Amino acid sequence: MEEDSQSQTPSAEALIQRLEALASEADEAAVAAADPEALEGIRIRFLGRKEGLLSSILRELGRLAPQERPAVGAAANRSKERVQATLDRRANEFATGKLVSEVVDATLPGRARWTGAVHPVARVVEELWQIFRTLGFTRARGPEAENEWYNFVALNTPLDHPAADEQDTIYLDKPNLLRSHTSPVQIRTLQSHQPPIRILAPGMVYRRDTADSTHTPAFWQLEGLVVDEGVTFVDFKATLAEFARRFWGPGTQVRFRPSFFPFTEPSAEVDVKRMVVHADGRREESPWIEIMGAGMVDPAVLDNVGYDSERYTGWAFGMGPARIAALKYGISDIRRFFENDVRLLEQLAQ
């Protein structure tokens, strides 16, 4: 009588072991099933509501002590989920006609994840900065939201100038606007520092431009400013020519064409002619390419910030790094830099 009583009162540990063994047995049976009909029979045998082996074990939960039931119930759920997952996987193999081993080749090498890289335009900005840093320039920054005085008036540009029109400039609420160039950084630097000044000001600017192969409404601009006693046009030409040769190569030719900007006088467009090496090794001289606008700082600009224009002189320049990057990487349309095409960005990052 003592042995019969013990056999009718299972322990929680024994039930958990039976559940684990049941799950292993179901896994083996499902893998060995020859067709969907056989697989359905296995499902009924192990997971059937009335006659299933799992259900028969769960019926014994009522004979356990209350404190033992949660552990056995959790083990039953794990076993059921394991068996169901095996059945689902095998059913999918029958449906697709392929075994998992045929779909996944575990011997293939893993795919390397592209970890990203610096954007090509940002990389060109950094390259330009490093060149000017060695020429004695420091980096300066300013707000992207400006007002009309800093963006136009202080730069010798009257508010009736076409550049100040709402068709060209993005106004927030007058007189506030999104800066249309980085030249306001020059004015803020002149206000807060005394000569000698030698700064480089990279940053984003905004204009009401229609996006095309050479324009975008928001783009990087990079400007430089030098102000001191005795600064001449010779210093201006020599510095920019040296920059061009360091960036494009020692054989680069540089020319300065007369131009006009409200805040420089005299003004010039700077062009370069460089040697292009093609993929097949063929060398070819490029046509003249404009890379920046520049000139001597107009005395009126110095007067606007309280400088003595009889004592101090200076020069300034501005360029678009995206256009420089397009020339550097052989991209004909600058919009491609900003279309988030990872394939292009990955190629240029190499």
Buried (B, 14 or more C-beta within 10 A) or exposed (E): EEEEEEEEEBEBEEBBEBBBEBBEBBBEBBEEBEEEEBBEEBBEBBBBEEEBBBBEBBEBBEEBEEEBBEBBBEBBEBBBEBBBEBBEEBBEBBEEEEEEEEEEEEEEEEEEEEEEEEBBBBBBBEBBBEBBEEBEBEEBEBEBEBBBBBBBBBBBBEEEEEBBEEEEBBBEEEBEBBBBBBBBBBBBBBEEEEBEBBBBBBBEBBBBBEBEEBBBEBBBBBBBBBBBEEBEBEBBBEBBBBBBBBBBEEEBBBEBEEBEBBBBBBBBBBBBBBBEEEEEEEEEEBEEBBBBBBBBBBBBBBEBBEBEBEEBBBBBBBBBBBBBBBBBBEBEEBBBBBEEEEEBBEEBBE
